Amino acid sequence: MISSRAQTHLDSISRPHYTPPPGGYYDPSIHPDGIINLTTAENSLLPDTVLEYLNSHLDLRVQHLKYRSTLLRSALPNIDTVLPKVINRHFSPVRPVTVDNSVAGPGIGALLAQLIWALADVGEGIMLTTPFYADYLRDIRYPAQAQLVLAHVPEGIDPLSPAVLPIIRERILSSAKEGVPVRALILCNPHNPIPQCYPLETIRGYLALANEFSIHLIVDEVYGLSCYPTSFTPSPPPFISVLSLPSISAETLQYVHILAGVTKDLGCSGLKVGLLVSENKAVLALVRKVLQAVPISGASDALLTILLDDEAFFEGFLEDNRSALSKAFELVGKWCTFHKLPFTPASAGLYCLVDFSSILLNLPAPPQATPVEILDTAVEEMLKCKVFLTPTTASMADPVPNRFRLIFSQKEPAIKLALRRIESAFRLPQAPFL
């Protein structure tokens, strides 16, 4: 038997609607016939560069094998001191990020989950606009047992524009009337799944709403270092960190919390390291305490610290990564254009949204099939062709039907093969440039 609390949580966990069959994902060496996974936002563009550097520079010490407190007490550099320096160089904070106003933890998801536990009581609301990154739901529900409150943005309104602010305000009020007071807003900038940055006016609007209703603002800036121009968006809106805004009052700062990291940029999400920045000392003290049970691995700390501490290498890598992301999206954008598929041009992140409406007509679905059944058929047909790609309608509450979030941060041979497999699944002509 498990506790009633655990049973309630277990009952609330729904099995993903779409799951790939068992077996290893595509790898040209060990799984050449495997499924190419285009659903998980991992950066596979420059892993060889990172591996080569780490294999030639790793210097594990005995302190990395002991409890984290031993490492932090030593004179060795560590992620708690090195990661804030990266944020200071790139996010232009008004108040420098230091060990005093930040806490490093085992990944941004883990930090978010503990932050929500610190801010929200059981049953209180955490608000997101639509579409939203689906895994936020996991961190909202556990361990805080808070509730997801969605502010639905109608199709035709840009979810990143100031036009969403009245929608958010109205939803805060209506949720309170429904008995679910909103305790915090989440602002994901750059957005996920929309691969673009928020304009300053919208960011300021979020801050104003947090101030008006005395609720917390959680800003996820994990993709802040992965912004780039392309021929589709030659001059994209710049990334603006909340940390760089000078006009936030000391009182409002107690309600603003920023999440950031570098593992998405480096293509090493599995090392699980992130940073929480906040001027709220009570929040930081609490998160530091609970993370003692789930600290950053000493091996992860050693690997990332040595890489980030080499400023010349890391800065050069970021430039190479941005160029690689831009090039990778150019190929996908060209492919979408060839097949006349509407798409959201990417200028940040590892993904783009592609509207498959026109090619869904090519599927062997029954004449009376529902929209969900048609999408199910699309996923099934792609799986038959060894590519895994899922729609955003249900999991991300996308107001635009028939869109799929496509992770394009694959090595060129892999993404070309994936696109060719999608062509096979939908009986499309072959793009000549693949």
N, C-alpha and C positions, 0 to 999 in steps of 0.2 A: 504494500500500500504506500501511496505517497500522500503528501499533505493536500488538504483541500485547496490551498492557494496554488500549489504546483499543478493539481489536476485542472483547475480553472484555466491556468495559463496553457497547459497542454491542449485543452479543448479548443482554445482560441487560435491555436496555430493551424492554419489551413495548409494542406499540401499544395505545392505550386501547381497551377493548372497545366503548365507545360514543363516537362522534364525530359532530358535526353536519355537514351538507353544507356545501360552501364558500359564501361569500357573507357580506355584512355582517349583523351582528345587528340586531335591531329598533331603529329610531330613528324617531320620529314624523315627522321632517323628511326624512331622506335614505334611510331604509330602512323605510318604513311596512309593507311586506309581509315584512320579515325575521323570522327566528326569534327568539323571546324566550328569552334564555339565563338559566335559573334554576339553573345549576350552578356558576357562578363567583362566589365570595364577594367581590363588590364592592359598595360602598355608593353607590347612585345617587339617594339621597333629596334631598340639598341641594347638588348640584354648582354650581347657578347662584349660590348665595351665595358659594362659594369662588372661582369664576371672577370674579365681580364685584369681590371684594376684591382678588384678585391683579392683575387688569387695572388697577385704580386705584391700587395701592400699589407695584407692582414697581419696583425701583430697581437695575438691573444695573450693576455696576461692572467696571472692567477686570480686577480680581482674580478675578472669577467666570469669566472667559474663559481664565484661565491654569491651570497645574497646581495641584492642591489644596494643596500645600505653600505656595504663594504666598498663597492665601486665608487659611490657618491662621496664617501669620506676620503677617498684617496686623492692623490695629486694628478691622476690620469684624466685626460679630457673625456667628457661624456656627452651624451645626447642632450641632457638638460641644459648644458651651457652652449653647445655648438648649434643646435637647431634655432634658438632665438637669434643668433647672429645672422642666420640665413634670412629669417623673417625681417630683421632690421634692414638688411641690404635691399630687399626686394619689395617690401610692403610699405616702406616709408612711414613707419608709425610715428605719431605725434609724441607718444610716450614710449621710449625704447622698451622692447621686450627683454626681460631678464628672468632669472630664476625666481625672482620675487613676485612677478605678476603672471607667471605661466607654470604649467605642469605638463611634463611629458608622460605619455601613457602608451599602452600596447595597441595602438591603432585609433583612428578617428572614430570608428564605430563604437569601440569600447569607451572612449572618452565621452561621446555623446550620450550613451546609455547611462553612465554615471552622473553626467551633468543633469540630465532630465530627472533622474532619481533625486538629485539634490534640490531641484527647483519645484517639482510638481508632486502633489499628493495623489493618492489613488483616485482614479476617476477624473482628474482634471485634464484639460485639453491642451494639446500641442498642435499648433495650426501650420498648415502648408497650403500653398496654392497649387492648382493643377495645371499641367501634369507634374508629378513629383517622383523623386527617386524612391523606388519601392522599398528598399531595405531600411529606410527611416522608420517604417512601421515596426520592425523588429526592435529597434532601440528605444522607441517610444513605449512599447508595451512591457519590456523587460529591462531592468528589474522594477521600474517605477510604477508599473500598472496604470500608466496614464492612457489617455485616449487620443487617437488621431482625429483632428477636426479639419475637414477640407473646405477651403474656399474655392468653389468651382468657378473657373474662368471660362466663359462661353467661347466657342469657336468664333474666330474673327477678332478677338481682342488679344493683343500681344501680352503674354503673361509677364514679360519683363518690363512693360511700360508703366508709367504712372497711372494708367487707366485701371490697373488692378487695385489701387489703394482704396477706393470706395467699396469695392467688392469685399476686401479684407475687413474693412471697418464694419460693414453690415453683418458679416459672418461672426465677428467677435460678439456683437450684440445679440444676434439670434442664437448663438451657441449658449450664451449665458441664460437666455430665456428657456432653453431646452434643458437646463440643469447641468451643463458642462462648461464651467468657466474656463476660458482660455488662459493658460498660465504662461505660455511662451509662443513666439513666432519663430519659424526656421526660415532663414534666407540663405539659399544655396547660390553662391556667386564665385565663379561662373556657374550658370545653371546646369542642372542635370534633371531631365534629359535634353533640354534645349541647349545646344553647344555654343552659348554666347554669354557675354558679360552684361550685367545690369547697368543702366545709365545712372548717373549720380542722383538725378531727381527721384528715382524710385527708391534708391537706398535711403535717401533722406526721408522719404515718405514712410518707410518701414520704421525708422528711428522715431519719427513723430508719433506713429501709432503706438509704439512701445511706451513712449513717454506719456501719451494721452491716457492710456488704460493701465499704466503701471504694471506692464507685463514684460517678461524677459525677451530679448532678441538674441537668438543663437545664429551666428553667421558661419556657414561652412565655406571656407575658402580653399578647399583642398586642390582645386584645379587652377589656382591663381598663378602658378608658374608655367602653366601649359596653355598660353595664349599666343596666337600667331595670325598673320594675314594669309590670304589665298587669293587666287585670281577671281574667285566668286565674291570675296569680301576683302578688297585691297586695303581698306582703312577701317578695320573693325573698331567698335567702341573699346576703349582701354579698360583693363582691369583696375578697379578702384577698391582698395581694401578699406574696410570700416576703420581699421587702425590708423589710417592716414587722415581722417577727417578731423579738423581742428576745433570745430564748433560744438562738440558734444559736451554737455555739462557734466560736472563731477557726479551729480546725482544720477543722471541717465546712465553714466558709465557703470554704475553698480548693476545695471540690468542688461549689459551687453557682454556677450561671450563669443570668442572667435576660435574656430577650429582650423588648423592648418597642418601641412606636412609635405613631405617630398617623395614618399614611396611611389605615388602614382607617376611622377615625372621620371623616376629612376627605373620604373618597371620592376619594382621589388615589393609589391603589396604584401607578400607573404612575410616580410620581416616585421610587420605590425608595429609601426611607430608613428605617433602623431603628437600634436601640441595643442593644449587648451590655453588661451590667453584671456585673462579677466582681471579687472580691478576690484572684484568682489572677493575680499580676503576670506570670508566665511566659506564661499563656494570652493575656492582653491584649497583651503585647509581640509575640507571634507573630502574632496576628490583625491587629494594626496593620500589621505588616510585609507580610503577604501581600495586604492590601487596597490597598497602594500600586499594585498592578497593575490593580485594579478599583475605583477610588475612587468616592465619591459625585460625581455630576455637579455642576459649579459652578452650573448653572441650577437644578437641584433644590434645592441648598443655599440659593440666593438666594430661591426661591419659598417654601420652608417656613420659613426663618428669619424672614423679614419677617412672616409670618402668626403664628408662635408667639411672636414677640417682642411682639406686640400682645396683652397678657394679657387685656384687657377683651373684645376681639373673640373670641379663642379660647375663653375660658371661656363666653361667651354662646353661641358656636357649639356647644360640647359639650352644653349644656343643650338647645338646639334639636334637636340630633341624637338625643339620647336620647328626647326626646318624639316625634320623627318615627319612630324605630325602634319605639317602643311602639305608636304608632298603626298603623303598617304591619303589625305582627304581629296586632293586634286584628282587622284585616280578614281575614287568612289564618286565624286561629283561628276566627273566626265562620264562614268558608266551610267549614272542616273539620267544624265542629260541625253545620252544615246538612246536610252529606253523610254524617254519622256516620262520619267517618274519624278513628281514633285519632291523636293527635299529641303531641309533646313540647313543652310550653309553653316559649316562649322568654323568658328574662329577661337574656340577654347575647348578643352577636354579631349576625349578619345572617341567620340561617338557623333552620330548625326541621326536625324529622324527622316525616314523615307516613307512616302505614301505609296502603298502597293495597290491602291484601289483599282487602277486600270488593268493590272495583270492578274488580279484575283478572278477575272472573268475567264482566264485560261484553265482554271482548275476543274477537275472532274467531280464537282460537288453536285448533289441532287438539286433539281430545279427549285424546290421549295425550301432549300437550306436557309437557316437563320444566319444573321451576320456572325454570330459566335461560331456556328458550325463551319462557315466558310473560312474563318480564320484558323480554326482547328485543322481543316483540310490543308491550308497553306503550310502550317507548321509540319504536318505529317509528310507532305510532299517534299519539303526541304530536308527533313530527316532522312527520307529515303535516298536523297542525293548527298547525304553526309554533310549537311550544314545545319546548325542550330541557330535560329533567329526567331524572336517572339514579338508579338504585338504589344503596344503600350496601352491599349484601350482599357483593359481590366486592371492590370497590376499597377499602372501609373496614373490611372484615371484621366487618360488623355482625352480632351474634348474633341480632337480630330480623329475620326474613325480610320481604321486600316493603316495606321502608321506603325512602323517598326523601328526600334532603336538599334542601329547597326554600329558595332565597335570596329572601327577601321584601323586601329593601331596594331596591325599585324605586319609581319615582314611581307615584302612585296609578292614573293611567290605564293604565300599563303592566302593573302587577300585576293589575288588574281584567281586562284583556284576556287576560293569561296564564291566569288562572283560568277564564275563559270558554272559552279554547281547550282546556284540560284537560277541562272538562265535555264539549266536543264529541268529544274523543278517546275518552272512556269512555262516551259515550251517557248522560250524566247530566242530570237536570233542571237548569234554570238557576236559580241562586240569585237571588232577586228584588232583592238589595241591590247587585249588581254593575252 
